[in-house]
């Protein structure tokens, strides 16, 4: 019998700009326009002071480190990330913002080295370097054969989905949405005659219905639909009730997976009506080593979300998580102590959603699939 399971790898924010770009073979000029840091190489030095030497330049696969072996062993059909970095050499930085992420187009090999299939782009960094920067980002991804959704030359293109074919199994449709709650400037919303991102007007039931209707227009029987949403604050475990209701509404209207991101650390997850909701996948790659503050959230730890869905029905078959740790701008397998910490955190924060996570001998995490629906009693994700 043919395998009708589609296996996905998803993660949170992939931020390959600034300090990470500087250690890759073809970096952008290091000048920054931040209030306190004016040279991207300073972030490299902070990481070196915190955790030791970082070679320069590195091979394109360096930043993925031990995650590449985990990816290959998992055998995912598709690899989907939130790319929170402009891929451009444009110098037209968005002056109303304080932080600007960019990676040189000549360093696109760091994404192809991990065989990324699709990037969500509706986030608060994709226009950091202006409209020329966005245009170059889209063109570079296209040239590299990496599909994308959530940003474009006009409203129609920004609202367009990425269609990913899995031979012999079906199609996966990726829609990318952004919320102003994540810090996306309102002027970044794409219009009929202006480039930008697919920005949600709010997180109301009406907005959820409109998003679901957009998806329903193109979803055919046998398709799997992913709603990738950049929303919420960077720090803290609270899940706003608006996020819960929005995600539930999407699932009720036919979405098969809600891929939430923006938080700099993993947050609670839920299995709702047999479909997974990741309220905040956390950062996966960034240049934050050596920066103080918010240590209690362990932003150095990340998760690889390996999600198996039934290709015909969309129901969740298996959900396993692989814990990682960022050190020297490189991903490592998390220690048993850190994996246990993540397991305890997910159980604590997911209690209100009925989410149960167990720790395996290999330090991976397995999410128990519920036999009955459980409704969260609070909007705090277990806090």
C-alpha positions in Angstrom: 0.0 0.0 0.0 1.3 3.4 -0.9 2.6 5.7 1.8 0.0 8.4 2.3 1.7 10.2 5.0 3.4 13.6 4.4 6.3 14.4 6.7 7.1 18.0 7.3 10.0 19.8 9.0 9.0 23.2 10.3 10.9 25.7 12.6 10.6 29.2 13.7 12.7 32.3 12.8 15.7 31.7 10.6 17.7 34.9 10.9 20.8 34.6 8.8 21.5 38.3 8.6 23.8 40.7 10.5 26.3 38.7 12.5 25.7 35.4 10.7 26.0 37.0 7.3 29.4 38.3 8.4 30.9 34.8 8.9 29.6 33.5 5.6 31.8 33.7 2.5 30.3 36.8 0.9 29.0 39.2 3.6 27.2 42.5 3.1 29.0 45.7 4.3 28.9 45.5 8.1 27.5 49.0 8.7 24.4 49.0 10.9 22.0 51.8 11.8 21.0 50.6 15.2 21.0 52.8 18.3 23.8 51.0 20.1 25.6 48.8 17.5 27.0 50.2 14.3 29.0 47.2 13.0 27.5 43.7 12.4 30.9 42.2 13.2 30.3 43.3 16.8 27.7 40.5 17.1 30.3 38.0 16.0 32.7 39.3 18.7 30.0 39.1 21.4 29.3 35.4 20.5 33.1 34.7 20.5 33.4 36.2 24.0 30.5 34.2 25.2 31.2 30.8 23.8 34.6 30.7 22.1 36.1 30.8 18.6 34.0 31.1 15.5 35.8 30.5 12.2 35.5 33.0 9.4 34.6 32.5 6.6 32.6 29.3 7.2 31.1 26.8 4.7 27.4 27.4 4.0 26.4 24.3 6.0 28.3 25.4 9.1 25.4 27.3 10.7 23.1 24.2 10.6 25.6 22.1 12.4 24.2 18.9 13.8 20.7 19.8 12.7 21.6 18.6 9.2 22.1 15.1 10.3 18.8 15.2 12.3 17.0 16.5 9.2 18.4 13.8 6.9 17.6 11.1 9.3 14.0 12.3 9.8 13.3 12.0 6.0 10.9 14.9 5.8 9.2 15.4 2.5 9.3 19.2 2.9 11.3 21.7 4.9 9.5 25.0 5.7 10.9 27.9 7.7 10.1 31.5 8.5 12.9 33.5 6.8 13.2 36.7 8.9 16.0 38.3 6.9 16.1 40.4 3.8 18.4 38.8 1.1 19.9 41.9 -0.5 22.8 44.3 -0.8 20.4 47.3 -0.8 21.5 50.2 1.4 18.0 51.7 1.6 17.3 50.8 5.2 13.9 51.5 6.7 14.8 54.5 8.9 11.6 54.2 11.1 12.9 50.9 12.4 15.8 50.4 14.8 16.9 46.8 13.8 17.6 45.8 10.2 18.5 42.3 9.1 20.0 41.5 5.7 22.1 38.7 4.2 24.0 39.0 1.0 22.3 37.3 -2.0 25.7 35.6 -2.6 25.2 33.8 0.7 22.0 32.1 -0.4 23.9 28.9 -0.3 23.3 28.8 3.5 19.6 28.0 2.7 20.2 25.6 -0.2 22.7 23.8 2.0 19.8 22.8 4.2 17.6 22.0 1.2 14.9 24.5 2.4 11.8 24.1 0.2 9.7 27.1 1.3 10.1 30.3 3.2 7.3 32.3 4.9 8.0 36.0 4.4 5.2 37.9 6.1 7.3 39.1 9.0 8.8 42.2 10.5 12.2 42.1 8.8 11.5 41.3 5.1 11.3 45.0 4.2 14.1 46.2 6.5 16.1 47.3 3.4 13.3 48.9 1.5 11.4 47.9 -1.6 14.5 47.2 -3.6 15.6 44.9 -0.9 12.3 43.0 -1.0 12.5 42.7 -4.8 16.0 41.3 -4.6 15.0 38.9 -1.8 12.2 37.5 -4.0 14.4 37.2 -7.0 17.2 35.5 -5.1 14.8 32.9 -3.7 13.3 32.3 -7.1 16.7 31.9 -8.7 17.7 29.4 -5.9 14.5 27.4 -6.5 13.1 28.1 -3.0 9.4 28.7 -2.9 8.0 31.5 -0.8 4.7 33.1 0.3 3.6 36.2 2.3 5.4 39.1 0.4 5.3 40.4 -3.1 5.3 43.2 -5.6 1.7 43.9 -5.0 -1.3 42.7 -2.9 -2.1 39.9 -5.3 1.4 38.5 -5.2 1.8 39.0 -1.4 -1.5 37.1 -0.8 -0.4 34.2 -3.1 0.4 30.8 -1.7 3.3 28.5 -2.3 2.3 25.2 -3.8 4.6 22.3 -2.9 4.1 19.0 -4.7 5.0 15.8 -2.9 5.3 13.2 -5.6 2.9 10.3 -5.1 1.3 11.9 -2.1 -0.3 15.2 -2.9 0.1 18.9 -2.5 1.0 21.1 0.5 -0.3 24.7 0.3 1.7 27.2 2.3 0.0 30.6 3.1 2.0 33.2 5.0 0.3 35.9 7.1 1.7 38.7 9.3 0.2 40.5 12.3 1.0 44.0 13.5 1.3 42.4 16.9 4.7 41.1 15.9 6.0 44.6 15.1 5.3 44.7 11.3 4.9 48.4 10.4 1.4 49.1 9.0 2.9 50.8 5.9 4.4 47.4 5.0 1.0 46.0 4.0 0.9 45.3 0.3 -1.7 47.1 -1.8 -2.9 47.0 -5.4 -0.1 49.4 -6.4 2.5 48.9 -3.7 4.8 46.0 -2.7 4.7 44.6 0.8 3.6 41.8 3.0 0.3 39.9 3.5 -0.7 41.8 6.7 -3.8 40.8 8.6 -6.0 43.7 9.5 -6.5 42.2 13.0 -7.0 38.8 14.7 -10.8 38.9 14.7 -13.1 36.1 13.8 -13.9 38.1 10.6 -10.2 38.2 9.7 -9.8 34.5 10.3 -12.8 33.8 8.1 -11.3 35.9 5.3 -8.0 34.1 5.6 -9.8 30.8 5.6 -11.8 31.8 2.6 -8.6 32.7 0.7 -7.3 29.3 1.5 -10.6 27.5 0.6 -10.5 29.1 -2.9 -7.5 27.1 -3.9 -7.5 24.1 -1.6 -8.7 20.9 -3.4 -9.5 17.5 -2.0 -6.3 15.8 -0.9 -4.4 19.1 -0.4 -2.9 20.0 3.0 -3.0 23.6 4.0 -0.6 25.4 6.3 -1.2 28.8 7.7 2.1 30.3 8.7 1.6 33.3 11.0 4.0 35.9 12.4 2.4 37.2 15.5 2.8 38.3 19.1 5.7 39.6 21.2 9.2 38.3 21.4 9.3 37.2 25.0 6.8 35.6 27.4 4.7 32.4 27.5 1.3 34.0 27.5 -0.9 33.0 24.5 -3.4 35.8 23.9 -7.0 34.6 23.6 -7.1 36.3 20.2 -4.4 33.9 18.9 -6.3 30.9 20.3 -9.6 31.9 18.7 -7.9 32.8 15.4 -6.0 29.5 15.2 -9.1 27.5 16.2 -11.2 29.3 13.6 -8.7 28.4 10.8 -8.7 24.8 11.8 -12.5 24.7 11.9 -12.5 26.2 8.4 -10.2 23.6 6.8 -6.6 24.6 7.7 -4.5 21.5 8.6 -1.6 23.1 10.5 -1.0 26.6 12.1 2.6 27.5 12.1 3.1 30.4 14.5 6.3 32.3 15.1 7.8 35.6 16.3 8.6 34.7 19.9 12.3 34.3 20.5 11.7 31.0 22.4 9.3 28.1 21.9 5.8 28.5 23.4 2.9 26.1 24.0 1.5 23.9 21.3 -1.9 22.3 20.9 -3.6 19.6 18.9 -7.1 20.9 18.1 -9.6 18.8 16.2 -6.7 16.5 15.2 -4.6 19.3 13.7 -1.5 20.8 15.2 -1.2 24.5 16.3 2.3 25.8 17.1 1.6 29.1 18.9 5.3 30.1 18.8 8.1 28.0 17.3 10.8 30.2 18.7 14.0 31.4 17.0 16.0 28.7 15.2 19.0 30.5 13.9 20.1 34.0 15.1 23.1 36.0 16.2 21.9 36.8 19.8 24.8 35.0 21.6 26.3 37.1 24.2 23.4 39.5 24.4 22.0 39.8 27.9 18.4 39.8 29.1 15.5 37.4 29.2 17.8 34.4 30.2 14.9 32.7 32.0 13.3 31.9 28.6 16.4 30.1 27.3 16.4 31.7 23.9 19.5 29.7 23.0 17.3 26.6 22.8 15.2 25.7 19.8 13.0 23.0 18.4 12.8 21.2 15.1 9.1 20.3 14.5 8.7 17.0 12.6 5.1 16.7 11.8 3.5 13.8 10.0 0.0 14.3 8.5 -2.3 12.0 6.7 -2.2 13.1 3.1 -5.9 12.3 2.4 -7.5 13.5 5.6 -5.0 16.1 7.0 -5.1 14.5 10.5 -2.0 14.5 12.6 -0.3 11.1 12.7 2.8 11.9 14.6 4.5 14.9 16.1 8.1 14.7 17.3 10.4 17.6 18.3 14.2 17.6 18.2 15.8 20.1 20.7 18.7 22.2 19.6 21.1 24.8 21.1 22.8 27.7 19.3 26.5 28.0 20.1 29.2 29.7 18.1 26.6 30.6 15.5 26.0 26.9 14.9 23.2 24.5 15.9 24.0 21.6 18.2 21.9 18.9 19.7 20.6 20.0 23.1 22.0 18.2 26.1 19.8 15.8 28.1 19.4 18.5 30.8 18.2 21.1 28.3 15.9 18.6 26.5 14.3 17.9 29.9 13.9 21.6 30.5 12.1 22.0 27.2 9.9 19.0 27.9 8.9 20.4 31.3 8.3 23.8 29.8 6.1 22.5 27.0 4.1 20.4 29.5 3.7 23.3 31.9 2.6 25.8 29.2 0.6 23.2 27.3 -1.4 22.0 30.2 -4.3 24.3 29.5 -4.5 22.8 25.9 -4.3 19.2 27.0 -0.8 18.9 25.4 1.3 16.1 26.8 5.0 15.8 25.8 7.3 13.0 26.7 11.1 12.7 26.6 12.7 9.8 24.7 16.1 8.2 25.4 17.6 10.1 22.4 16.5 13.4 23.9 13.8 13.9 21.3 10.3 14.9 22.4 7.1 13.1 21.5 3.7 14.8 21.6 0.9 12.5 22.7 -2.1 12.7 20.4 -5.4 13.3 22.3 -8.3 10.9 22.0 -10.8 13.6 22.8 -10.9 17.3 22.3 -9.8 19.4 25.2 -10.7 23.1 25.5 -8.3 25.4 27.2 -9.7 26.9 30.3 -7.5 30.0 30.2 -5.8 32.2 27.7 -2.4 32.0 29.3 -1.1 28.7 27.9 -0.7 27.2 31.3 0.8 30.1 33.3 
